[in-house]
Amino acid sequence: MNRLIYKCNRIVNCTRRTLNQTSVRTHSENVVITEGEIRDILQKKFPQSQAIKVEDVSGGCGAMFNIYIESNDFKGLSIPKQHRSVYDTLKEQIKNIHGLHLETKIPS
């Protein structure tokens, strides 16, 4: 089931595959980004994480994500440096999504 979601700088077609697997495809590229893919990348980068939550908030399209990471890997880093670390980790995926809301936390 493909449907036109919205226009931004490009047209985004949306395909719903399973309850936990969503994908996004653009006309200029055939790129698939899933919650699971993002979660796996973050778990490898932040092995001391006590919580990593990735949620597609684009209505099942995979164009916008909420990400929450609670990890000891962030000890000694300011919030901007914590976020930069995550953005650098997801640099390739971020190129192909519309938006990202990020929250990081150091466990107490």
N, C-alpha and C positions, 0 to 999 in steps of 0.2 A: 504494500500500500504506500505509494508515493504521494506526497502532497506538498504544495507550495506553502511555506511558512511565512516568510516576510522578505523584504528587500533591505539590504544594508548597502555595502559596497559591491555585493555580489548576490546572486540568487542562490538560496539554499534549498535543496530538496531533502526531505526527511524520510527515513525508512525505519520503521519499528520492527526489530527482529525478535527479541524475547523480552520478558519482564525486566531482566537485569542487564541486557545488552542493547545499547542504542548506538546508532551510527549517524554520521553526518557526511554528506557528499556534496561537493561543489561542482559547478559546471566546468570550472577550469582545471580541476584536479579530481582524481578518484581516491579520496582520502577517507578512511574509516577511523573514527575515534570513539572508544568505548569507555564507560566508567571503569570496567575491569582493567583495561590497558593502562589508564592513568593511575589506578590504585597499585598495580604491579610495579610500575616505574617508581612510584613514590616509596613503596615498601623496600625496594632494592636500595634506593638512595638514602633512606632514613631508617636503618635497621633497628634503632633503639625506640621506634615509635610504639607508644602504648595505644594510640588510636589514629587511624586514617579513614576518613569518611569522604567518599566522592559521590555526589548526587547530581544527576542531570536535571536541571531546572528549566529546560527549554521546551517542556511539553513532550518529551520523548524524542527530540530531534538530535540531541548531542551537540548543540551549538553553544550552550551555556552550562557552566558547572559551578556548584558550591563545593569547596574543598576545605576540610578541617583536618589538621595534623597536630597531634600532641606527642612531642618527642623530646627526649633528653639530648638529641643531636643539636638542638637549638640553644643549649646552655652557653652563656657568654655572648650570645648574639643579640643585637637590638632587633626590634620587630621589623624595621626595613631590611636588615640583613637576612633575617629569617625568610621573609617573603622573596627577596632576591634569590636566595638559594633554591626555593621552590620554582620560581619562574625560570631560572637557568636550567633546572632539571627538566622542565616541561617545555623548553623553548620550541622544539619542533611541533609539538601538539598545539601549542598556543597559536601558532601561525594559522591553524585551520579551524579555530573556534571563534565565536563571536564575543563571548564574555566569560569572565572568571571572577568569582568571589572567593577570597582566601582568608582563612583564619588559622593562625598558628598559636601554639601554647606550649610552655614548658611545664611538665608535670610537677605538682607540688609535693 
